[in-house]
């Protein structure tokens, strides 16, 4: 019985080590920010940019700041899954490709999710303390987003 447990443990360790060889391409865009990026579509104030960078861009843009543990599989697969899903729902790097109607809709959805504390995700802010939205940063972000949403409505 002990030899079966030992063999199973060794096999498990071997599989874990082999998994580490799989390191897919990272979600990092080394080029300059394109005119399609959210920050170029709406010239946001520096404070808003910083909040978005810290709380949103890792999962919702082409530029993820990967932590050290992203080199460990299967953690990396889990992270990539979250990033892929996040970019499917909202991609700040491609925001300028959205129609004005979709831009407003995305802004309104962001506002609702921030107000209800759905975003940023708790699973993200547990480890990334600087991504947590304080009352002040929430107010700054929501105020700016509401004004932008209203300006899109007024122009359509």
C-alpha positions as CSV (number, residue, x, y, z in Angstrom):
1,X,0.0,0.0,0.0
2,X,2.8,2.4,0.9
3,X,4.5,1.8,-2.5
4,X,1.3,2.7,-4.3
5,X,1.0,6.0,-2.4
6,X,4.7,6.7,-3.0
7,X,4.4,6.0,-6.8
8,X,1.2,8.1,-7.0
9,X,3.0,11.0,-5.2
10,X,6.0,10.8,-7.5
11,X,3.7,10.7,-10.6
12,X,1.8,13.7,-9.3
13,X,5.1,15.6,-8.7
14,X,6.3,14.6,-12.2
15,X,3.0,15.8,-13.8
16,X,3.2,19.1,-11.9
17,X,6.8,19.7,-13.0
18,X,6.0,18.9,-16.6
19,X,3.0,21.3,-16.5
20,X,5.5,24.1,-15.7
21,X,7.0,23.7,-19.2
22,X,3.8,25.1,-20.7
23,X,4.1,28.9,-20.6
24,X,1.7,30.4,-23.1
25,X,2.2,33.9,-24.5
26,X,1.4,36.7,-22.0
27,X,-1.2,39.4,-22.4
28,X,1.4,42.2,-22.7
29,X,1.4,44.8,-25.4
30,X,4.8,46.5,-25.5
31,X,3.8,48.9,-28.2
32,X,2.6,52.5,-27.6
33,X,-1.0,53.1,-26.5
34,X,-3.1,53.2,-29.7
35,X,-5.7,55.8,-30.6
36,X,-8.3,53.1,-30.0
37,X,-7.4,52.8,-26.2
38,X,-9.9,54.1,-23.7
39,X,-7.4,56.7,-22.5
40,X,-7.2,58.2,-26.0
41,X,-10.9,57.9,-26.8
42,X,-11.7,59.9,-23.6
43,X,-8.8,62.0,-22.4
44,X,-9.3,61.1,-18.8
45,X,-7.7,63.0,-16.0
46,X,-4.5,61.5,-14.5
47,X,-6.3,60.5,-11.3
48,X,-9.0,58.6,-13.3
49,X,-6.2,57.0,-15.4
50,X,-4.4,55.8,-12.3
51,X,-7.5,54.3,-10.8
52,X,-8.3,52.5,-14.0
53,X,-4.7,51.3,-14.4
54,X,-4.6,49.9,-10.9
55,X,-8.1,48.4,-10.7
56,X,-9.2,47.5,-14.3
57,X,-6.5,47.2,-16.9
58,X,-4.9,43.9,-15.8
59,X,-8.0,42.0,-16.8
60,X,-9.6,44.4,-19.3
61,X,-6.8,45.5,-21.6
62,X,-3.9,44.1,-23.7
63,X,-1.5,45.0,-20.9
64,X,-1.5,42.7,-17.9
65,X,0.9,43.3,-15.1
66,X,1.6,39.6,-14.2
67,X,2.5,38.7,-10.6
68,X,5.3,36.3,-9.7
69,X,2.9,33.4,-9.2
70,X,1.7,33.6,-12.8
71,X,4.7,31.5,-13.8
72,X,3.2,28.5,-11.9
73,X,0.8,26.2,-13.6
74,X,-2.2,25.7,-13.2
75,X,-2.4,29.2,-11.6
76,X,-1.5,30.7,-14.9
77,X,-4.3,28.9,-16.8
78,X,-6.7,30.3,-14.2
79,X,-5.4,33.8,-14.6
80,X,-5.5,33.6,-18.4
81,X,-9.1,32.4,-18.2
82,X,-10.1,35.4,-16.1
83,X,-8.2,37.8,-18.4
84,X,-9.8,36.3,-21.5
85,X,-13.3,36.6,-20.0
86,X,-12.6,40.1,-18.8
87,X,-11.5,41.3,-22.2
88,X,-14.5,39.6,-23.9
89,X,-16.8,41.8,-21.7
90,X,-14.8,45.0,-21.9
91,X,-11.5,45.8,-23.5
92,X,-10.1,49.2,-22.7
93,X,-7.4,48.7,-25.4
94,X,-10.1,48.5,-28.1
95,X,-12.6,50.8,-26.7
96,X,-12.4,53.2,-29.6
97,X,-13.6,50.5,-32.0
98,X,-17.0,50.4,-30.1
99,X,-19.9,52.4,-31.5
100,X,-20.9,55.4,-29.5
101,X,-24.0,53.5,-28.4
102,X,-21.8,50.6,-27.2
103,X,-19.4,53.0,-25.5
104,X,-22.2,54.6,-23.5
105,X,-23.6,51.2,-22.7
106,X,-20.2,50.0,-21.5
107,X,-19.8,53.1,-19.4
108,X,-23.2,52.7,-17.8
109,X,-22.5,49.0,-17.1
110,X,-19.2,50.0,-15.5
111,X,-20.9,52.6,-13.3
112,X,-23.5,50.0,-12.1
113,X,-20.8,47.4,-11.4
114,X,-18.6,49.9,-9.4
115,X,-21.6,51.2,-7.5
116,X,-22.7,47.6,-6.5
117,X,-19.0,46.6,-5.7
118,X,-19.1,43.9,-8.3
119,X,-15.9,45.3,-9.8
120,X,-13.0,44.9,-9.3
121,X,-13.6,41.3,-8.3
122,X,-13.0,40.4,-4.7
123,X,-10.7,37.5,-5.8
124,X,-8.5,40.1,-7.5
125,X,-8.4,42.7,-4.7
126,X,-7.5,40.1,-2.0
127,X,-4.1,39.9,-3.6
128,X,-3.9,43.3,-5.3
129,X,-4.5,45.6,-2.5
130,X,-3.9,48.7,-4.6
131,X,-6.8,47.7,-6.9
132,X,-9.4,48.2,-4.1
133,X,-11.6,51.2,-4.7
134,X,-11.7,53.6,-1.7
135,X,-14.8,55.8,-1.2
136,X,-12.8,58.7,-2.7
137,X,-11.5,56.8,-5.7
138,X,-15.0,55.4,-6.4
139,X,-16.5,58.9,-6.2
140,X,-13.8,60.3,-8.6
141,X,-14.3,57.4,-11.1
142,X,-18.1,57.4,-10.9
143,X,-18.4,61.2,-11.3
144,X,-16.1,61.2,-14.3
145,X,-17.8,58.2,-15.9
146,X,-21.3,59.7,-15.4
147,X,-20.2,62.9,-17.1
148,X,-18.7,61.0,-20.0
149,X,-21.8,58.9,-20.4
150,X,-24.0,62.0,-20.4
151,X,-21.8,63.7,-23.0
152,X,-22.1,60.7,-25.3
153,X,-25.9,60.9,-24.9
154,X,-25.9,64.6,-25.6
155,X,-23.9,64.1,-28.8
156,X,-26.2,61.4,-30.2
